[in-house]
Amino acid sequence: MNSKRILIGALAGGIAWTIWSMIVNMGILGSTYIAEGSAGHVLSQPRYGLAVFMITWIVTLFLLSGIAALLYASIRTSWGPGPKTALKLGVILGFAAGFPIDLSVASWDPVVRTVPLWWMLDLWVGAIIATLVAGWFYREK
């Protein structure tokens, strides 16, 4: 495995996933968060402060992108190199990251159902994007 290319793919995937996450949470859900906060369905401010939350969230996305890049490099010999393998892996990782918790949120939390839907898509589509990007950058030694 080419560790340098895994790291490059992880960083590029992390950047792409962070951009997607910002689009979802600031662009698409921004006004919904305000309304849900006013209704008392979500906190108006994160428990640990906005800066701590943002840094932790972005670091988490980069770590997940690193896992995706490493897994892509590991499975490409058996599944075959290329975007089809990266897409399949991204779909699997995104489902594991996004579906279970957001099913619970949609079932038990009083927020409008579009919030957990977009949170799930944030993780699911983000994992697909990050894995495709990591796969694009990966080359054997």
Secondary structure, DSSP 8 states (H G I E B T S, - for coil): --HHHHHHHHHHHHHHHHHHHHIIIIIISHHHHHHHHHTTSS-SS-TT-HHHHHHHHHHHHHHHHHHHHHHHHHHHHHH-SSHHHHHHHHHHHHHHHHHHHHHHHHHHS-S-THHHHHHHHHHHHHHHHHHHHHHHH----
